[in-house]
Amino acid sequence: MNPIRLIKGKIRARRARMERSALRTSTASVSRDIPLKEWADSLADPTGFYLRAVEYFDRSLPEEFRVHRNYFTQNGRGFGEDAFHTMWFLLFREFRPKSFLEIGVFRGQSLSLAGMCARHFQLDCLVQGVSPFTFAGDSVSKYSRHVDYLADTLGNFSHFQLAPPSLLKAYSTDPEARNLIASRDWDLIYIDGNHDYAVARKDWELCSKHVRPQGLIVLDDSGLDTAFHPPSFTTAGHPGPSQLAKEINRNEFAEILQVGHNRVFQKVGT
């Protein structure tokens, strides 16, 4: 690696840690809820709402969820952000899904978080993942060749004493994956697989047909063309999903929440 690039990367990482630490110590000690009626604030002021979600993580989220996040930040087990734990907690609290599908599992952080939310809110919820469980990446993502991603995901579920999820080892564009996605109407879908536009577009086209009316699709890394100004410890996303988000028909899907570069769309209809 270019030594100058390496040094700059270390400087950015240090600045990000310092900014996140400063937020942790400066936020008010009084817990503030984030009720559904205030989610529209995230669309008007996505930066302010993101910081509010970070504060909620620090001050209000049940401890077991902070423990979960801390576990996945260690040893490269996961990506994501503290604010996203807040997002998933709120989504499960308000919508109480009976089925959850994630496209692109990596090592199981979001999938196990869904299982933990279902357990916390005492929901009978199918937790389904679709992923190649290999080091295959895309134009913006590279992964280690030295991880057994399937075994690791199952081990991480076991670590938190969660029931094993339903997993399909396949690319989302493979026939068996497409058949699985089309096999039911889902309550909640997380599109977090290949971030190249062409693949993300195919994922959206299929999932949007098979999420139930009033159901939700969360699109990862899709905030580049929004008013979100990311702090140094996060990003606004990637071009592929962000372009896709611009093309979503708002007469069919209403955007109801933005937490950083994660955007939540609800299918219109009854």
C-alpha positions in Angstrom: 0.0 0.0 0.0 1.1 3.6 -0.7 2.7 4.8 2.6 1.3 8.3 2.2 -2.2 6.8 1.7 -1.7 4.6 4.7 -0.7 7.5 6.9 -3.7 9.6 5.7 -6.0 6.7 6.5 -4.6 6.4 10.0 -5.1 10.1 10.6 -8.7 9.9 9.3 -9.4 6.9 11.5 -7.9 8.7 14.6 -10.0 11.8 13.9 -13.1 9.6 13.5 -12.5 7.9 16.9 -12.0 11.2 18.6 -15.2 12.8 17.2 -17.2 9.7 18.1 -15.7 9.7 21.6 -16.5 13.4 22.1 -20.1 12.8 21.2 -20.3 9.9 23.7 -19.2 12.2 26.5 -21.0 15.3 25.5 -24.6 14.1 24.8 -27.2 14.8 27.5 -27.6 12.2 30.2 -31.4 12.5 30.0 -32.9 9.8 27.8 -35.0 11.0 24.8 -37.2 8.7 22.9 -37.6 8.8 19.1 -41.3 8.1 18.5 -42.6 7.3 15.0 -44.3 10.6 14.7 -40.9 12.3 14.7 -39.3 10.2 12.1 -40.1 12.7 9.4 -37.5 14.9 11.0 -34.9 12.5 9.6 -35.9 13.6 6.0 -35.9 17.3 6.8 -32.6 17.2 8.8 -30.9 13.9 8.2 -27.6 15.0 9.9 -29.3 16.2 13.1 -31.5 13.1 13.2 -28.4 10.9 12.7 -26.7 12.5 15.7 -29.9 12.0 17.7 -29.8 8.3 16.8 -26.2 8.1 18.0 -27.3 9.8 21.3 -30.1 7.2 21.6 -27.6 4.4 21.2 -25.4 5.9 23.9 -28.2 6.8 26.4 -31.3 4.9 25.8 -30.8 1.7 23.9 -30.9 -1.4 26.1 -27.5 -2.6 27.2 -27.7 -5.9 25.4 -27.8 -4.1 22.1 -24.7 -2.0 22.9 -22.9 -5.2 23.9 -23.9 -6.7 20.6 -22.5 -3.7 18.6 -19.3 -3.7 20.6 -18.8 -7.4 19.9 -19.1 -6.9 16.1 -16.7 -3.9 16.1 -14.0 -6.2 17.4 -11.7 -8.2 15.1 -13.4 -7.0 11.9 -16.6 -8.9 12.6 -18.8 -6.3 11.1 -19.2 -2.9 9.5 -22.3 -0.8 10.3 -22.6 2.0 12.8 -23.9 2.6 16.3 -26.8 4.6 14.9 -28.0 1.7 12.8 -28.6 -0.4 16.0 -30.9 2.4 17.0 -32.6 2.3 13.6 -33.3 -1.5 13.7 -34.5 -1.3 17.3 -37.0 1.4 16.4 -38.2 -0.4 13.2 -38.8 -3.6 15.1 -40.5 -1.7 18.0 -42.9 0.2 15.8 -43.6 -2.3 13.0 -43.2 -5.7 14.8 -42.3 -7.7 11.6 -43.1 -11.4 11.3 -40.5 -11.9 8.6 -37.1 -10.3 8.0 -34.9 -10.8 4.9 -31.4 -9.6 4.5 -29.5 -9.7 1.2 -25.8 -9.7 1.9 -25.1 -11.1 5.4 -21.2 -10.8 5.7 -20.7 -12.2 9.2 -24.2 -11.8 10.6 -24.2 -8.5 12.5 -27.5 -7.1 11.1 -29.1 -10.6 10.8 -28.3 -11.4 14.4 -29.5 -8.0 15.5 -32.8 -8.7 13.8 -33.0 -11.9 15.8 -32.1 -10.0 19.0 -34.8 -7.4 18.3 -37.4 -10.2 17.7 -36.4 -11.8 21.0 -36.5 -8.5 22.9 -40.0 -7.6 21.6 -41.2 -11.2 21.9 -42.0 -11.5 18.2 -42.4 -14.7 16.2 -40.3 -13.5 13.3 -38.6 -15.5 10.5 -35.0 -14.3 10.1 -33.7 -15.2 6.6 -30.4 -14.4 5.0 -29.3 -14.7 1.4 -25.5 -14.4 0.8 -22.7 -16.2 -1.0 -20.8 -16.5 2.2 -17.5 -16.1 0.4 -14.9 -13.3 0.0 -16.7 -12.1 -3.2 -16.9 -8.3 -3.2 -17.9 -5.5 -5.6 -16.4 -2.3 -7.0 -16.4 -0.7 -3.5 -15.9 -3.6 -1.1 -13.1 -6.1 -0.6 -13.3 -9.0 2.0 -10.8 -11.3 3.6 -10.1 -14.7 2.0 -9.4 -16.2 5.5 -12.9 -16.3 7.0 -15.5 -19.1 6.8 -18.4 -16.7 6.5 -21.1 -19.2 6.9 -19.7 -20.9 10.0 -18.8 -17.5 11.4 -22.4 -16.2 11.0 -23.8 -19.3 12.8 -21.2 -19.0 15.5 -22.1 -15.3 16.1 -25.8 -16.3 16.5 -24.7 -18.9 19.0 -22.6 -16.4 20.9 -25.8 -14.4 21.6 -27.8 -17.5 22.3 -30.1 -16.9 19.3 -31.9 -19.6 17.3 -30.0 -20.3 14.1 -31.3 -18.2 11.2 -32.6 -19.5 7.9 -29.7 -19.1 5.4 -29.3 -19.6 1.7 -25.8 -19.7 0.3 -26.2 -18.0 -3.0 -25.9 -14.7 -4.9 -29.1 -12.7 -4.9 -29.2 -13.0 -8.7 -29.0 -16.8 -8.6 -32.3 -18.6 -9.5 -32.6 -20.3 -6.1 -32.2 -16.9 -4.4 -34.7 -15.3 -6.6 -37.2 -18.1 -6.0 -36.8 -17.8 -2.3 -37.3 -14.1 -2.3 -40.4 -14.5 -4.5 -41.8 -17.3 -2.3 -43.6 -15.0 0.1 -44.5 -11.4 0.9 -41.9 -10.1 3.4 -42.6 -7.6 6.2 -39.1 -6.2 6.3 -36.2 -6.5 3.8 -32.7 -5.1 4.0 -30.8 -4.7 0.7 -27.2 -4.8 1.7 -25.6 -7.1 -0.9 -23.6 -6.1 -4.0 -23.4 -2.3 -4.1 -22.9 -2.0 -7.9 -25.8 -0.3 -9.5 -26.9 -3.1 -11.8 -27.1 -5.7 -9.0 -28.7 -3.4 -6.5 -31.3 -2.5 -9.1 -32.1 -6.1 -9.7 -32.4 -6.7 -5.9 -34.8 -3.7 -5.6 -36.9 -4.8 -8.6 -37.5 -8.2 -7.1 -37.8 -7.3 -3.5 -40.2 -4.4 -4.2 -42.6 -7.0 -5.7 -42.4 -9.3 -2.8 -42.7 -7.0 0.2 -46.2 -6.8 1.6 -48.3 -3.6 1.4 -47.1 -1.3 4.2 -44.0 -3.4 4.5 -40.5 -1.9 4.6 -37.4 -2.0 2.5 -34.1 -0.6 4.0 -31.6 0.4 1.3 -28.0 0.5 2.5 -25.3 3.0 1.4 -27.9 5.2 -0.4 -27.4 8.7 1.0 -25.1 10.5 -1.4 -27.8 12.6 -2.9 -29.5 13.6 0.3 -28.9 16.5 2.7 -27.0 14.2 5.0 -23.5 15.7 5.9 -21.7 12.8 7.6 -19.5 13.2 10.6 -16.0 11.9 10.2 -16.9 8.5 11.6 -19.4 7.7 8.9 -20.1 8.1 5.2 -23.0 9.1 3.0 -22.9 5.8 1.0 -21.9 4.7 -2.5 -22.9 5.7 -6.0 -24.8 2.5 -7.0 -27.4 2.4 -4.2 -27.7 6.2 -4.1 -28.6 6.3 -7.8 -31.1 3.5 -7.2 -32.7 5.5 -4.4 -33.3 8.5 -6.7 -35.1 6.2 -9.1 -37.6 4.7 -6.6 -41.2 5.6 -7.6 -42.5 7.6 -4.6 -46.1 6.8 -5.6 -45.3 3.1 -4.9 -42.8 3.5 -2.0 -42.8 6.4 0.5 -39.6 7.2 2.3 -40.3 7.3 6.0 -36.9 7.3 7.7 -33.2 8.1 7.0 -30.5 7.2 9.4 -27.2 8.2 7.9 -26.8 6.3 4.6 -29.6 3.8 5.4 -32.9 4.9 4.0 -36.3 3.2 4.8 -39.0 2.9 2.2 -42.6 1.8 2.9 -44.7 0.2 0.3 -47.9 2.1 -0.4 -51.2 0.3 -0.3 -53.3 -1.9 2.0 
